[in-house]
Structure formats: C-alpha cells, structure tokens
C-alpha cells in the first residue's frame, strides 16, 4: 500500500495543479487531515470550487488523474450541487475530490481547511433524525424476519446486519457521535458494543439466522427505549412479538 510520503506528494501536486487551473477558484482540504486526525491509512480528501459548469472540469481533472497519477478507476457520488469523484490510484491510494459550483463552495462541517479562494457561508449538514434511524431499523428488522420465513438466507443475513448498522447509528446519535458509516462506533461504551457481538451471523443455518435476528431485535428495543422512552413503549412490544415468532408466515 501507499506510504505517508507518497500520499503527501500526491496531495501537494493536486493542490498545485488546482491553483494553476483558472476554473478552480477555491480549494480546501477536507476529511480527517483537515482536523489533524489523519493517520497512516487516511486517504486524500479535497474540495474544489468551480467557476462555470462542472462537466468540463470533471472531464479535465479525470484526465489529469489518469494521465499524471495513473488512476485505475473512478466513480461518482452526488450530494446537492456537488459531485464527489472518487479515484483509486496505484498502491490503493484513494483520492476523493468534491467538485462544487463556486457559489456553493464552503464548509458544511468542521472537517474543512481552506487552501485558497473564498468560501460561502453554508448551513452545516444536519445529522439524521432519530425517527429516520428508528424507521430504518424496524424496517430492516421486519425484512430480515420475512426473508428468514421465505428461506432467503443471504438476504436475511443482509437485513440482520443492516438492522445492526442502524442500531449503532441510533446509539451514536443519542451520545453525540458521528452516525454515518459506523464512524462513531469505536466511541461507544463497551456496555453497548459488547452485546452487539451476539448479533453477528456466524452461518446461514436457519437456526443461527433466527438466533442473530432475535439478538439484534432485543438490543434494538432497548436502544429505542433509551433514545425515546415513549416510543419504546409502543415499539418494544412489537419487536418482542416479531422476535418470538408472532404472526409467523405459514409458507414462503
């Protein structure tokens, strides 16, 4: 894999090229490096403010990444007016560049360090709401149960794991930690994360899937009660019912 010196060289060269590009009117370092939390394994996160249409800039910078940095692959993620183009370089160095119209170029959170250019005053991105995470959690639990009854073992494992992900996000939200991509999971106390090991699916045997499902549903009920006791009064009996097999389907 890449080393820290290689990563630093690539980042410095990209910023130098950005400053020389007349259509790049602002650049910032984002992600962990912006707040001094980067480590040996961190990737490169940059944001560019673009004067004019994003399309030509995306084409031009994609050519740069492939021709000068030997990019192996790329893909896009859109958010509002921003297009995040994610590049894979040799030695598994990931480079994420956010291309944003100049009027929208600015920080949405603390992980931002302006290198050059003006930044707009933007509203920080709001975390997901409690109800959104709870809704995803019970939705995933319900689908896990249905997939077990349908004997769709791989799909059942998918939904059990997805329900656990939302349970973790819900606990992180309650305690003020990052909710996305389990970024706050390591900050949760062991009394919360320890029992989560029982929710791991160890095989696709039906008995094992039901055991893991019952474990994740039980922990979800507890977390909902901690997050919103009044909502827990409503949902926990339903979660107990579905874990115990209430309303079990008679066929597939």
C-alpha positions in Angstrom: 0.0 0.0 0.0 0.9 3.7 -0.3 3.0 5.3 2.4 2.6 8.7 4.1 5.2 10.4 1.9 3.6 9.2 -1.3 0.2 10.5 -0.1 1.7 13.9 0.8 3.3 14.2 -2.6 0.1 13.5 -4.4 -1.9 15.9 -2.3 0.6 18.7 -2.7 0.7 18.1 -6.5 -3.1 18.1 -6.8 -3.4 21.4 -4.9 -0.6 22.9 -7.0 -2.4 21.9 -10.2 -5.7 23.3 -8.8 -4.1 26.7 -8.0 -2.9 26.8 -11.6 -6.3 26.0 -13.1 -8.2 29.2 -13.8 -11.6 27.5 -13.4 -10.7 26.3 -9.9 -11.5 29.4 -7.8 -11.2 27.7 -4.4 -9.6 24.6 -2.9 -9.8 23.0 0.5 -8.5 20.0 2.4 -11.4 18.1 3.9 -11.8 14.9 5.9 -9.5 13.7 8.8 -6.5 15.7 7.5 -8.4 19.0 7.9 -8.7 18.5 11.6 -5.4 16.8 12.3 -7.0 13.3 12.8 -5.3 11.6 9.8 -3.2 8.5 10.2 -1.1 6.1 8.2 -4.2 4.8 6.5 -6.1 8.0 5.7 -7.0 8.8 2.1 -6.9 12.2 0.3 -10.0 14.4 0.6 -10.2 17.7 -1.3 -12.8 20.1 -2.4 -12.7 22.4 -5.4 -14.9 25.4 -6.1 -15.5 25.5 -9.9 -16.3 28.6 -11.9 -18.8 27.6 -14.6 -20.2 24.2 -15.4 -18.9 21.2 -13.5 -18.9 18.9 -16.6 -15.8 20.3 -18.3 -13.9 20.4 -15.0 -14.8 16.8 -14.2 -13.5 15.7 -17.7 -10.3 17.7 -17.4 -9.5 16.6 -13.9 -10.3 13.0 -14.6 -7.8 13.1 -17.5 -5.2 14.6 -15.1 -5.8 11.8 -12.5 -5.4 9.1 -15.2 -2.5 10.6 -17.1 -0.4 12.0 -14.4 -1.4 9.9 -11.4 -2.2 6.6 -13.2 -5.7 6.3 -11.7 -7.1 2.8 -12.1 -10.8 3.5 -11.6 -13.3 6.2 -10.5 -16.9 6.6 -9.6 -19.2 9.4 -8.6 -21.4 10.3 -5.6 -23.7 13.3 -5.9 -24.9 15.5 -2.9 -26.8 18.6 -3.7 -24.9 20.7 -6.2 -21.7 18.8 -5.5 -20.3 15.8 -7.4 -17.7 13.8 -5.4 -15.5 11.9 -7.9 -13.7 9.1 -6.1 -10.4 7.9 -7.7 -8.4 4.7 -7.0 -4.7 5.3 -7.5 -1.9 2.6 -7.5 -0.9 1.2 -4.1 -4.6 1.6 -3.0 -4.4 5.4 -2.5 -8.0 6.8 -2.6 -8.4 10.4 -3.8 -11.8 12.0 -3.2 -12.4 15.3 -4.9 -15.6 17.3 -4.4 -16.4 19.5 -7.4 -18.8 22.3 -6.3 -20.1 25.4 -8.1 -18.2 28.4 -6.8 -21.3 29.9 -5.2 -21.7 26.7 -3.0 -18.1 26.3 -2.2 -17.8 26.3 1.6 -17.6 24.1 4.7 -20.6 22.0 5.8 -18.9 20.9 8.9 -15.7 21.2 10.9 -13.6 18.9 8.7 -12.5 21.7 6.3 -9.3 23.7 5.8 -9.4 26.3 3.1 -6.2 26.3 1.0 -7.2 29.2 -1.3 -10.3 31.0 -2.6 -13.4 32.4 -1.0 -15.9 30.2 0.9 -19.6 30.7 1.1 -21.5 30.7 4.4 -23.4 27.4 4.3 -25.7 25.7 6.8 -24.0 22.7 8.3 -25.3 19.3 7.2 -27.9 18.2 9.8 -27.4 14.7 11.3 -30.1 12.1 10.5 -33.2 12.4 12.8 -34.0 9.9 15.5 -37.2 8.9 13.7 -35.4 8.3 10.5 -32.9 5.9 12.1 -35.6 4.2 14.1 -37.7 3.8 11.0 -34.8 2.2 9.1 -34.0 -0.1 12.0 -37.5 -1.5 12.3 -37.9 -1.7 8.5 -34.7 -3.7 8.3 -35.7 -6.0 11.1 -39.1 -6.7 9.6 -37.5 -7.6 6.2 -34.9 -9.8 8.0 -37.8 -11.8 9.6 -39.7 -12.1 6.3 -36.5 -13.3 4.5 -36.0 -16.0 7.1 -39.5 -17.2 6.6 -39.0 -17.2 2.9 -35.8 -19.2 3.3 -33.8 -16.5 1.6 -30.7 -16.9 3.7 -28.3 -14.5 2.2 -30.9 -11.8 2.0 -31.8 -12.4 5.7 -28.2 -12.0 6.7 -28.1 -8.7 4.8 -31.1 -7.3 6.6 -29.9 -8.5 10.0 -26.6 -6.7 9.5 -28.4 -3.7 8.2 -30.6 -3.5 11.3 -27.5 -3.7 13.4 -25.9 -0.8 11.5 -28.9 1.4 12.2 -28.9 0.3 15.9 -25.3 1.5 16.1 -26.2 4.8 14.3 -29.0 5.4 16.7 -26.8 4.9 19.8 -24.2 7.3 18.2 -26.8 9.9 17.6 -28.0 9.7 21.2 -24.5 10.1 22.5 -23.4 12.8 20.1 -21.1 10.8 17.9 -20.9 10.6 14.1 -23.6 8.4 12.7 -22.5 7.6 9.2 -20.5 4.6 8.1 -20.0 3.5 11.8 -17.6 6.3 12.2 -18.7 6.8 15.8 -18.9 3.1 16.7 -15.5 3.0 18.3 -16.5 5.8 20.6 -19.5 3.9 22.1 -19.0 2.4 25.5 -18.3 -1.3 25.8 -21.6 -2.0 27.6 -23.3 -1.1 24.3 -20.9 -2.6 21.8 -20.1 -5.8 23.7 -23.6 -7.3 23.4 -23.6 -6.4 19.7 -21.3 -9.4 19.1 -24.2 -11.7 19.7 -25.9 -10.2 16.6 -23.2 -11.3 14.2 -24.4 -14.0 11.8 -22.0 -17.0 12.0 -23.6 -19.2 9.4 -26.5 -19.3 7.0 -28.2 -22.1 9.0 -31.8 -21.2 9.8 -31.3 -21.7 13.5 -28.3 -19.4 13.5 -30.1 -16.7 11.5 -33.1 -16.8 13.9 -30.7 -16.5 16.9 -28.9 -13.5 15.4 -32.2 -11.9 14.4 -33.6 -12.3 17.9 -30.4 -10.8 19.4 -30.5 -7.7 17.2 -34.2 -7.1 17.7 -33.8 -7.4 21.5 -31.0 -4.8 21.5 -32.9 -2.6 19.2 -35.8 -2.5 21.6 -33.5 -1.4 24.4 -31.9 1.3 22.3 -35.2 2.7 21.2 -36.3 2.9 24.9 -33.1 4.7 25.8 -33.5 7.1 22.9 -37.2 7.8 23.3 -38.9 6.1 26.2 -42.4 7.0 24.9 -41.7 5.5 21.5 -40.1 2.5 23.2 -43.4 1.8 24.9 -45.0 1.5 21.5 -42.3 -0.3 19.5 -40.7 -2.7 22.0 -43.7 -5.0 22.4 -43.9 -5.2 18.6 -40.2 -6.0 18.4 -40.6 -8.7 21.1 -43.5 -10.2 19.2 -41.7 -10.4 15.9 -38.6 -11.9 17.6 -40.7 -14.6 19.3 -42.4 -15.5 16.0 -45.6 -13.7 16.4 -47.6 -13.8 13.1 -45.2 -16.4 11.7 -45.9 -17.0 8.0 -47.2 -20.4 7.1 -45.4 -20.5 3.8 -42.8 -18.9 1.6 
